[in-house]
Amino acid sequence: MPTRSQVLDLLSDGLDYEEAGRRLGIPAGQAFLIATGLPADGGGTLTTAEQHRPGMPRESTQHLSDPPSENPTGKESVHRWVEHRAAADGQMRRAAEQRDLRPEGERAPGEVHELTTVLTRDHDRVTALLKQVQALPGAKKGGSKTQRSRRGSLVGLITEALQGHEPAEQRHLWPAVRDVLEDGDHLADQGLRQEREGAGILAALSEASPDTEEFDELVEQLVDRLRRHVAFEDAVFARLRENLPQEDRERLGSGVVRAWEAARRGTEREE
């Protein structure tokens, strides 16, 4: 810890508290406190003796107590350090390499055909993928090449899931919402608009490299949009359960499942 005489010596050489603190390796406000025994925030009324203490400047010292902040995570050296630590963690790296990216469980078990239940299960699968994306550091947080690549793979799986999910909703969910709910047209239009916005972000992600900060920023936008959309649809589902009979929801849910199965068979034929 610097001494009072060290601080005062620097001040007598014509330095201000900011420069004195920098040379001593301490904040300017701390240098002021050491020199004068008073806090730099100017709290309280100073006595005449305090006003004439050695090291007491004539101008306000408020700025010394609230120096500009700096975010160290924005520094390139910090990015390199984080990337090195992530690459050096062999146990975590091996676990990540062995982990299956796809969520466990069937998309629609044979006994589950009720519309809102089927779609909620699909939401849960997408949410699980989003959590995996967020758990892996990207370029902005110093993620390794393997981690960045896995983020790209996860976004691909999210895209794949939504490519089957949203067309089924457009064919079975939103027409029912328009027919059954009093404000169904407004709700359906809002839901479809949210889906188009999400599709736009996914399209941009398909053109971006997982090794770039642009990709990370688009992922953050996607996470925010999808969470809002899921919450919106959950509220719509609750109203459908109140206003649409069980047998109708079972019929519509069966239509959604058949649409998924048809899409899956088409993908398998392409492969």
Secondary structure as the mmCIF struct_conf table of DSSP 4:
data_model
#
loop_
_struct_conf.conf_type_id
_struct_conf.id
_struct_conf.beg_label_comp_id
_struct_conf.beg_label_asym_id
_struct_conf.beg_label_seq_id
_struct_conf.end_label_comp_id
_struct_conf.end_label_asym_id
_struct_conf.end_label_seq_id
HELX_RH_AL_P HELX_RH_AL_P1 ARG A 4 SER A 12
TURN_TY1_P TURN_TY1_P1 ASP A 13 GLY A 14
HELX_RH_AL_P HELX_RH_AL_P2 TYR A 17 LEU A 24
TURN_TY1_P TURN_TY1_P2 GLY A 25 GLY A 25
BEND BEND1 ILE A 26 ILE A 26
HELX_RH_AL_P HELX_RH_AL_P3 ALA A 28 THR A 36
BEND BEND2 GLY A 37 LEU A 38
TURN_TY1_P TURN_TY1_P3 ALA A 40 ASP A 41
BEND BEND3 GLY A 44 GLY A 44
HELX_LH_PP_P HELX_LH_PP_P1 THR A 45 THR A 47
HELX_RH_AL_P HELX_RH_AL_P4 THR A 48 GLN A 51
TURN_TY1_P TURN_TY1_P4 HIS A 52 HIS A 52
BEND BEND4 ARG A 53 ARG A 53
TURN_TY1_P TURN_TY1_P5 PRO A 54 GLY A 55
BEND BEND5 ARG A 58 GLU A 59
HELX_RH_AL_P HELX_RH_AL_P5 GLN A 62 SER A 65
BEND BEND6 ASP A 66 ASP A 66
HELX_LH_PP_P HELX_LH_PP_P2 PRO A 67 SER A 69
HELX_RH_3T_P HELX_RH_3T_P1 PRO A 72 GLY A 74
BEND BEND7 LYS A 75 LYS A 75
HELX_RH_AL_P HELX_RH_AL_P6 GLU A 76 ALA A 88
HELX_RH_AL_P HELX_RH_AL_P7 GLY A 90 GLN A 98
BEND BEND8 ARG A 99 ARG A 99
BEND BEND9 ARG A 102 ARG A 102
HELX_LH_PP_P HELX_LH_PP_P3 PRO A 103 PRO A 103
BEND BEND10 GLU A 104 GLY A 105
BEND BEND11 ARG A 107 ALA A 108
TURN_TY1_P TURN_TY1_P6 GLY A 110 GLU A 111
HELX_RH_AL_P HELX_RH_AL_P8 LEU A 115 ALA A 135
BEND BEND12 LEU A 136 LEU A 136
HELX_RH_3T_P HELX_RH_3T_P2 ALA A 139 LYS A 141
TURN_TY1_P TURN_TY1_P7 GLY A 142 GLY A 142
HELX_RH_AL_P HELX_RH_AL_P9 LYS A 145 ALA A 168
HELX_RH_PI_P HELX_RH_PI_P1 GLU A 169 LEU A 173
HELX_RH_AL_P HELX_RH_AL_P10 TRP A 174 VAL A 180
BEND BEND13 LEU A 181 LEU A 181
TURN_TY1_P TURN_TY1_P8 GLU A 182 ASP A 183
HELX_RH_AL_P HELX_RH_AL_P11 GLY A 184 GLU A 207
BEND BEND14 ALA A 208 ALA A 208
TURN_TY1_P TURN_TY1_P9 PRO A 210 ASP A 211
BEND BEND15 THR A 212 THR A 212
HELX_RH_AL_P HELX_RH_AL_P12 GLU A 213 ASN A 243
BEND BEND16 LEU A 244 LEU A 244
HELX_RH_AL_P HELX_RH_AL_P13 GLN A 246 GLU A 270
#
